[in-house]
Amino acid sequence: MVKAGIVGSTGYAGYQLSVILSRHKSISVVFLSSHNYSNMRLSDVYGNLEGLLDNLCIDIHSVESKLSEIDVLFLALPHGQSFDLVEKALSAGVKVIDLGADYRLRDYKEYEKWYGVMHKLTGPLGNAVYGLPEINRESISNASLVANPGCYPTASILALAPLMHAGIIDNTSVIVDAKSGISGAGRSANLSTLFCECSESVKAYNVATHRHTPEIEQQLSDVAGEKILLSFTPHLVPMSRGILATCYGSLKKHVSQAEVYDLYRSYYKKENFIRITEALPETRNVRGS
């Protein structure tokens, strides 16, 4: 049984993670932690968990004293807030899976440029493994520090990796047009994500400046074996959760639709969480998956 702790358990990502791990037959959740809701039960914050996840959330400052009780620490914190706990956990021999952005980019200067936060380099940045199993499974299995992928990068990389790997598109022509539900902005109150601001409206945001751009480019460059630069435009749509990424690239040669399906089925044939369908994708079909 793997013993786990979760920091940031009351945000949307931390909440979903807590639910998933609580149902996993090989994982025991030793503690949950929250800054804003310390000393409250998770079920007090999310009423649908009453009787299912009544764990008391400890304060984030109490986490260090609990590290000796766990094998792996999950962090679901905003960028810039994971550095100290990562260092302490790794020093204690605890593996870390960081759901935030602090260890996704290999170049700390790129991180500082895009996130506007000075990276507290303590050594592990170069050792962090990008945690997308479909392209990095073996490295993840041996890693002490795993950087969980961002939401837009997950959708974009999975969509484009088979094409990049096969070398059938012009890698200088790639465009990603993605639509996200409002929960992607997090649980904190924000004028731009209030119901009256988002309902019955679709808008592009952070055009040419979105922080997930270098993450997508970094991982696709690894797949393609060459430097990839792309055009990425995110949009906010009035649904609570889900992402639809429409990705474009110019073909180097003619490829039939059947050949494209075969390519994707072959690339993802061993992946349990990837479904290749001939129907156009809809976010409702993967809601909660």
C-alpha positions in Angstrom: 0.0 0.0 0.0 1.4 3.4 -1.1 0.9 6.1 1.6 0.2 9.5 0.2 -0.3 13.1 1.4 -2.0 15.8 -0.6 -1.3 19.5 -0.2 -3.8 21.9 -1.7 -6.7 19.4 -1.4 -9.5 22.0 -1.5 -8.7 23.5 -4.9 -10.3 22.0 -8.0 -7.3 19.9 -8.9 -6.6 18.9 -5.3 -10.2 18.0 -4.8 -10.4 15.8 -7.9 -7.1 14.1 -6.9 -8.3 13.4 -3.4 -11.4 11.7 -4.8 -9.4 9.6 -7.3 -6.8 8.5 -4.7 -9.4 7.7 -2.1 -10.9 5.1 -4.5 -7.6 3.6 -5.5 -7.2 0.1 -4.0 -3.4 0.5 -3.7 -3.2 3.9 -2.1 -3.8 5.1 1.5 -4.3 8.8 1.9 -2.6 9.6 5.1 -3.4 13.4 5.2 -5.0 16.2 3.3 -3.8 19.8 3.7 -5.3 23.1 2.9 -4.2 26.7 3.6 -7.6 28.3 3.4 -9.6 25.5 5.0 -7.3 24.1 7.6 -9.0 22.2 10.5 -12.1 21.7 8.3 -13.2 18.4 6.8 -12.9 18.1 3.0 -16.6 17.2 3.0 -17.4 20.5 4.7 -15.9 22.3 1.7 -17.4 19.8 -0.9 -20.8 18.6 0.4 -21.0 15.8 -2.1 -18.2 14.1 -0.2 -20.1 13.8 3.1 -19.5 10.4 4.5 -17.0 9.6 1.8 -14.1 12.0 2.5 -14.5 13.4 6.0 -10.7 13.8 6.4 -9.7 16.8 8.4 -7.4 19.1 6.4 -4.3 20.0 8.3 -2.5 23.3 7.9 0.2 23.5 5.3 2.7 24.4 7.9 2.1 21.0 9.6 3.0 19.0 6.5 6.7 18.8 7.2 6.1 16.9 10.4 4.1 14.3 8.5 6.6 13.5 5.8 7.9 10.5 7.7 4.5 8.9 7.4 4.2 8.9 3.6 5.8 7.6 0.5 4.6 10.2 -2.0 3.6 13.8 -1.6 1.1 15.4 -4.1 1.2 19.2 -4.4 -1.7 21.1 -5.9 -0.6 24.6 -5.3 -0.4 27.8 -7.4 2.9 28.3 -9.2 5.7 29.6 -7.0 4.4 28.0 -3.8 5.9 24.5 -4.1 9.6 25.1 -3.9 10.1 24.7 -0.1 8.0 21.6 0.3 9.6 19.9 -2.7 13.0 20.4 -1.2 12.0 19.1 2.2 10.1 16.1 0.8 12.9 15.0 -1.5 15.4 15.4 1.4 13.2 13.1 3.5 13.2 10.5 0.8 9.6 11.1 -0.2 8.7 11.1 -3.9 6.9 14.2 -5.1 4.2 14.7 -7.8 3.7 18.4 -8.4 0.4 19.4 -10.1 1.6 23.0 -10.4 3.8 24.6 -13.0 7.1 25.0 -11.0 9.0 22.0 -12.5 7.4 21.5 -15.9 9.9 23.7 -17.8 13.5 22.4 -17.9 15.0 25.9 -18.4 14.4 27.9 -15.2 15.0 31.2 -17.2 12.0 30.3 -19.4 10.0 29.7 -16.2 10.9 33.1 -14.9 10.1 34.7 -18.2 6.6 33.3 -18.6 5.6 33.1 -14.9 7.2 36.2 -13.5 8.5 34.3 -10.5 12.1 33.7 -9.5 12.7 30.0 -9.5 14.3 28.8 -6.2 16.7 26.4 -7.8 17.5 23.8 -5.1 18.9 21.2 -7.5 15.9 19.1 -8.5 14.7 21.2 -11.5 16.9 19.3 -14.0 15.9 16.0 -12.4 12.1 16.6 -12.7 10.4 14.2 -15.1 7.5 15.5 -17.2 4.5 13.4 -16.1 2.6 12.6 -19.2 2.6 8.8 -19.2 1.7 8.4 -22.8 5.1 9.8 -23.9 7.2 9.4 -20.8 6.1 6.3 -18.9 9.4 4.7 -18.2 11.1 7.9 -16.9 8.1 8.6 -14.6 8.3 5.1 -13.0 11.9 5.8 -11.8 11.5 9.5 -10.9 11.7 11.1 -7.5 10.1 14.3 -8.8 7.3 14.3 -11.4 5.9 17.5 -12.9 2.3 16.9 -13.8 1.4 18.4 -17.2 -0.8 21.5 -17.5 -4.3 21.2 -18.9 -3.9 22.7 -22.3 -0.5 21.0 -22.9 -2.1 17.6 -22.1 -4.8 18.0 -24.7 -2.4 19.6 -27.3 0.5 17.2 -26.9 -1.7 14.1 -27.0 -3.3 15.4 -30.2 -0.1 16.3 -32.0 2.4 13.7 -30.8 1.6 10.9 -33.3 1.8 13.4 -36.2 5.1 14.8 -34.9 6.6 11.3 -34.3 5.6 10.2 -37.8 7.0 13.3 -39.4 4.1 13.8 -41.7 3.4 17.5 -40.9 5.4 20.6 -41.4 6.5 21.4 -37.9 6.7 25.1 -38.7 3.0 25.3 -39.4 1.4 24.1 -36.2 -1.6 25.9 -34.7 -3.4 25.0 -31.5 -6.9 26.5 -31.0 -8.2 25.4 -27.6 -11.3 26.0 -25.6 -11.5 25.5 -21.8 -14.1 25.4 -19.2 -14.1 28.0 -16.4 -12.7 25.7 -13.6 -9.4 25.8 -15.4 -8.9 29.3 -13.9 -9.0 27.8 -10.4 -11.4 28.2 -7.4 -10.3 31.7 -6.2 -12.8 34.5 -6.8 -12.0 36.5 -10.0 -14.1 39.1 -11.8 -13.4 37.6 -15.2 -14.7 34.1 -14.2 -17.9 35.2 -12.5 -21.1 33.6 -13.9 -22.4 36.9 -15.3 -19.1 37.6 -17.0 -18.8 34.1 -18.7 -22.4 33.0 -19.4 -23.5 33.2 -23.0 -20.0 34.3 -24.1 -16.9 32.9 -25.6 -13.6 34.8 -25.6 -9.9 34.4 -26.5 -7.5 35.4 -23.8 -3.7 35.6 -23.2 -3.3 35.5 -27.0 0.4 34.8 -27.8 1.3 35.1 -24.1 -0.3 32.1 -22.5 2.1 30.4 -20.0 1.4 26.9 -21.4 3.0 27.8 -24.7 6.6 26.9 -23.8 5.5 23.7 -22.1 3.7 22.5 -25.3 6.7 23.5 -27.4 9.2 21.8 -25.1 7.5 18.4 -25.1 6.6 18.4 -28.8 10.2 19.3 -29.6 11.2 16.1 -27.7 8.8 14.1 -29.7 9.7 15.6 -33.1 13.5 15.7 -32.4 13.7 19.3 -33.5 12.8 22.7 -32.1 9.1 23.4 -32.3 7.5 26.8 -32.2 3.7 27.0 -32.6 0.8 29.4 -32.5 -1.4 28.8 -29.4 -4.6 30.6 -28.7 -6.8 29.6 -25.7 -10.5 30.5 -25.3 -12.8 30.5 -22.3 -16.2 28.9 -22.9 -19.2 28.8 -20.6 -19.0 25.3 -19.2 -17.6 24.2 -15.8 -14.9 21.8 -17.0 -13.3 20.2 -20.1 -11.0 21.2 -22.9 -11.4 20.8 -26.7 -8.1 21.4 -28.6 -8.3 21.7 -32.4 -4.8 21.4 -33.8 -3.7 22.2 -37.3 -0.6 21.4 -39.3 0.2 21.3 -43.0 0.9 17.9 -44.5 4.2 17.2 -46.1 2.6 14.6 -48.3 -0.9 13.2 -49.0 -2.2 11.0 -46.2 -5.7 9.4 -46.3 -8.1 9.7 -43.4 -7.8 5.9 -42.9 -4.1 6.2 -42.6 -4.4 8.9 -40.0 -6.7 6.8 -37.9 -4.3 3.9 -38.2 -1.5 6.1 -37.1 -3.2 7.2 -33.9 -4.5 3.7 -33.1 -1.0 2.3 -33.4 0.6 5.1 -31.4 -1.8 4.8 -28.5 -2.6 1.1 -28.7 -1.3 0.4 -25.2 -2.8 3.4 -23.6 -5.8 2.8 -21.4 -6.8 6.4 -21.1 -6.8 7.2 -24.8 -9.8 6.5 -27.0 -9.6 6.9 -30.8 -13.0 7.4 -32.2 -14.2 8.2 -35.7 -16.8 10.6 -34.4 -15.7 14.1 -33.7 -14.9 14.6 -30.0 -17.3 16.2 -27.6 -16.2 17.4 -24.1 -19.4 15.9 -22.5 -18.2 12.4 -23.4 -15.1 12.7 -21.2 -16.5 14.7 -18.4 -15.1 13.5 -15.1 -12.8 11.0 -16.8 
